[in-house]
Amino acid sequence: MPVVSDAPLSILHLVSYPLYSGPLPPTTGLALAQRRLGHTVYLAYDRKRGDDDAFEEAATPRLRRLGLDPPLGLTLSTKSSALELLSDVRALRALITHHGVQVLHAHQSHDHALLALVGGGALRVRTVHANRTLSRRLGQRWLNGRADAFVVRHAHARAQLALHSGIDSERVAVIGGAIDAELFMPPSDVARREARVRFGLPADTLVLGHVALIAERGQEELVDAVASLRETALHLLFVGRGEAEVALRARVERAGLSARVHFTGYLRGDDLLLAYAAMDAAFVAQPGNDASARAALEAMACGLPLLAVQVDALAELVDADVGYPVVDRQPAAIAAALSQLIADGQQRQERARRGRERVRTERTFEREARATVDFYRRARVMTGRRGSASRR
């Protein structure tokens, strides 16, 4: 049987996305953790589109100082010209042959297509961050066949890959998303008081938070659920911006909830942590556009009991031991879970404590990095893509 080498690897992550959102934050955390394990790790992202979204922050200000840029520049954009695409393919081949890159890890469909054009020489891995990669689409089966191995965030995704693309389960690793539980932590009493003042919230009321782009992420159903309860002490805190915000505000007004629903806009860094400090619980309706349920992980790490619709990664992350599972995203189901949350009193804090412990022990970037590197090594043996030694 071939021996799986434990020598350091040279890894290049590809994320054709220009914003510090979606797959970029979790991929950055993974790349930094892999580097701390002693591997040579690069991360390339879309440098062409820049800050083309009014609702989220650009990636470059955060990433330029981390030292993850590959030795050869890549455009890596869905807006690339034919010449830029050709240049990226040539650069990737040069990174393999002249700079010792052994693993090309794609995180978007554009990156995956580049791997197909690059061909062999390095292990080609794809992380699935969106359900459309799992579906029957024109060319998707062919494209999926061009990857050597896959990482998915939940077991259902592995089954879908097998069903629609015929991918052998040995080529697919289920590795849950991760979070920095030393950054996202339960707040002090002082921070909680400051947060309530900052966002205009009563000091002694129950506050349910929702952190997500405001566009079909369950905000409407949550408003309808709260309106149906007639629970006057419950306040909502929406963190985020989006094209549906005007319509959501109108819905809140029609429901007679304007005094109890608060909008913070897009927050980052300490401001985001302060928003979590203002909450007593959080609601998440779907994993988001990175499949790892980052908002759920953040809330749990901050010591908040979580109401989570039981879909994809959320179904595997949140059970009745650590939160409040919601059977679907219909207002009646959300209202039922909310009623239980309200009635639980101090018991919800015990669920929150167990939820933070689950994240702190099972969902760290170090754990994800070790699992991902182990999978690379097994996949290199399976495919015979050993490559050259890492050049460090």
Steps between C-alpha positions, in 0.01 A plus 500: 500500500643846411630701795328833574780753545486753784741742330390868480287586199482802273135603466328766289141597581302661216197718579369700203311744721593863575311553827582393854184295514372162386787252471787747559491532884489123567760431230729765648465342844578157355803629306650672807445187712668283237794740498528475880526123457819553298373489141571753226160654431383759249158655442401668173175691457327728250712814455305635201151580620600682820228634728205457265240428766335773705406259779828325595867592543780454249746219565829674419529723811473195724709256298791709372677494839480125560786392270294239316547632145645241257836578335327552164204733461156373397196695379263226618179677403174395343540825301837392356565547130615208287858627528473523878363147518790374289743690720351343815531149352866565412569643846344197669708263290811699589411494869486121477814444293728780625372586849416155634125540554363152570134572582266730307192549717209667318211663684286642216377366166730739310799361690381146433487572125857629514611173663343312210703710255823470698492121486714275719820549695337599829213364706180679395254545790163674500311618806127526436370830636169513310228246428502579127829309475306192612215535252446378147615792284640511149866400522498453878557125489794546261647777717463298820683217329802726452567524875701232679326548835223698668440656841137551602346650813228244570425136425206573268738679263712188466190298411400762243843488334470125467146523361551775242867464408589142587777612738635212710452564871871434566575815301275713721575617855231645726677770701287746696563872496707669769518824698749682721347440844763721662378797296128425526443460874221556755493869598566650839218670689658836416511419128139388510387827661703704250352302211143559614566874520678504160208339316220667695376183665330474841733359764255243634326360192560184295684578175515256209765576241535414131834554324485466121472682171144631489372308200292185539687378809191441715450855625145524361390172656655602832308829504176316426573248778562775756185683394296184552624450857375830644803488730554868574828452692686341206722723284673415169845622396579467128871529416579544131401685186342387176277584210192370686543730799244760388236230453588344835464833681159543339400152616609585855290819494192320367536243779505776760850403618697814420571573868639149556700433184841662463733522198875549546622492140817314402740449792853365522770443761426635848165641386382151399615360834307777674186402309535141621548636853161672473318174423348236724455251215543480122304367204642345181284373213768368263876444496565796268712521188802322649312182613687495831229684698745768612236721663381202704854416609565862599184519709567170675861600572364821657296290740160555342227236479418452134171452319605319182291373211593135445659515157843390372787589737263656754327166550833340594614790719194583709292249696284531811805451722663827390214706355150505359455308174235650269334242276470739202508872428123552510386767753301243701806280552715799596232623741487158668876501558485859624229409750720224638798736519297756694356240738837340573636789703835403652498162326582671171829614651598139563432417135710800402787385721497156340482660156810710561684196631407305187636776277810554714598133492365375167497799264843662525708598199787285630276194503371582151854556373623165634201315354541672163874432477445136597246476220744659251756234589256212460374644172855541365558131562169404339565708189877456477547879500800507732664809350832644608607581852384828647741786426527703816 
